[in-house]
Amino acid sequence: MSKPVVTILLGAFAVTMIAYFAAVVPGGAWPAEEGVAAPSGGRTEVISFTPAVPNAPQPEGYCWTSSIALPRTGAWRCMIGNAIQDPCFTTREFSDAVICGANPATSDAGFLMRLTKPLPATSAAAPPAPSPLPSPWIVELAIGQGQVPGPYAMPPPKTYCSRLTGTMPAVDGLGVPYLCWEANVESKPKLGDTQIGLLGDFKPGRVWTVTEVTFTANPNAGPNQPPFKLTGKKTIALEKVWE
């Protein structure tokens, strides 16, 4: 094949490829990372949680400081025996009791805890100074409205994440203050299972977003090696926020 013919063919190929990318990539831009699934209603629902007074047994206990899980006025960190309850909520109906164990993600109504000691003075138990970033209690991830294909298609399971009140895992040098779970799944992760967490870098707006990480426990971690291995990291939108 002569050189002029080769040149013509290469030129035609180049024109074809340019036309292809102009058609599939708007504005000539290269494809970006996978898009963030939007909330089902088009915006993140932000809820200030106030539990109703439950009709349940009323154990006794006390509260000694403000909540770590939900740093806001009227939310407390309390004890029943040797068990910590966080958050517990003050209620207008009772001055000598708080509501503990209520959870909007699991629909648990909780229970009324009768106080054996007065609540701490407001000045002594004031919530921490406001953070430059929001610190919600529980969030629901926006996972899109796609379904598993087939005659028995089911919507994807709801995934919730809640703020840790104790030691948080460190993944790839980053603290993970929120751990996630799927609705109606109560089993604890086993060694090697992939876990989901949030870095807590919430960006509020019409649609809230945050960085999601996936990680596994490192079974071969030595004294100077990290206990967790990062397996994924991306920005994800939030369906609901409870604060």
Backbone hydrogen bonds, N-H to C=O, Kabsch-Sander energy under -0.5 kcal/mol:
donor,donor_aa,acceptor,acceptor_aa,energy
6,V,2,S,-1.9
7,T,3,K,-2.6
8,I,4,P,-2.0
9,L,5,V,-2.4
10,L,6,V,-2.6
11,G,7,T,-2.3
12,A,8,I,-2.3
13,F,9,L,-2.3
14,A,10,L,-2.4
15,V,11,G,-2.2
16,T,12,A,-2.2
17,M,13,F,-2.5
18,I,14,A,-2.4
19,A,15,V,-2.4
20,Y,16,T,-2.1
21,F,17,M,-2.5
22,A,18,I,-2.1
23,A,19,A,-1.4
24,V,20,Y,-2.2
25,V,21,F,-2.3
28,G,25,V,-2.0
29,A,26,P,-1.7
42,G,39,P,-1.6
44,T,206,R,-2.6
45,E,239,E,-2.3
46,V,44,T,-0.6
47,I,45,E,-0.5
47,I,241,V,-3.4
49,F,47,I,-0.9
56,A,54,P,-1.0
61,G,114,R,-2.3
62,Y,79,M,-1.8
64,W,77,R,-1.8
65,T,77,R,-1.1
67,S,75,A,-1.9
72,R,70,L,-2.0
75,A,72,R,-1.5
76,W,88,C,-2.9
77,R,65,T,-2.7
78,C,76,W,-0.5
78,C,85,Q,-2.9
79,M,62,Y,-3.2
80,I,83,A,-2.5
83,A,80,I,-2.1
85,Q,78,C,-2.7
88,C,76,W,-1.9
89,F,99,I,-2.9
90,T,74,G,-2.1
91,T,94,F,-0.6
91,T,97,A,-0.6
94,F,91,T,-0.8
98,V,113,M,-2.0
99,I,89,F,-2.9
100,C,98,V,-0.6
100,C,111,F,-2.7
101,G,87,P,-0.6
103,N,108,D,-2.3
107,S,103,N,-1.1
108,D,103,N,-1.2
111,F,100,C,-2.7
113,M,98,V,-3.4
113,M,111,F,-0.5
114,R,59,P,-2.5
114,R,112,L,-0.6
115,L,96,D,-2.6
116,T,61,G,-2.6
125,A,121,A,-1.9
126,A,123,S,-0.6
137,W,242,W,-2.2
138,I,242,W,-1.3
139,V,161,C,-2.5
140,E,240,K,-2.4
141,L,159,T,-2.6
142,A,237,A,-2.5
143,I,141,L,-0.8
148,V,154,M,-1.4
153,A,150,G,-1.2
160,Y,181,W,-2.9
161,C,139,V,-2.4
162,S,179,L,-2.2
163,R,137,W,-2.1
164,L,177,P,-3.0
171,V,169,P,-0.5
171,V,174,L,-3.1
174,L,171,V,-1.9
176,V,169,P,-2.4
178,Y,198,L,-1.4
179,L,162,S,-1.7
180,C,196,I,-2.3
181,W,160,Y,-2.9
183,A,158,K,-2.7
185,V,182,E,-1.6
186,E,184,N,-0.6
193,D,190,K,-2.4
195,Q,215,F,-3.3
197,G,213,V,-2.6
198,L,178,Y,-2.0
199,L,211,T,-2.2
202,F,200,G,-1.6
203,K,209,T,-2.7
209,T,203,K,-1.5
210,V,236,I,-1.9
212,E,210,V,-0.5
212,E,234,K,-3.5
213,V,197,G,-2.8
214,T,232,G,-2.2
215,F,195,Q,-2.2
216,T,229,K,-2.0
218,N,227,P,-3.7
221,A,218,N,-1.5
225,Q,222,G,-1.6
229,K,216,T,-3.1
231,T,214,T,-3.2
232,G,214,T,-1.5
234,K,212,E,-2.4
236,I,210,V,-2.8
238,L,208,W,-1.9
239,E,140,E,-2.8
240,K,140,E,-1.2
241,V,45,E,-2.6
242,W,138,I,-3.1
243,E,47,I,-2.9
243,E,241,V,-0.5
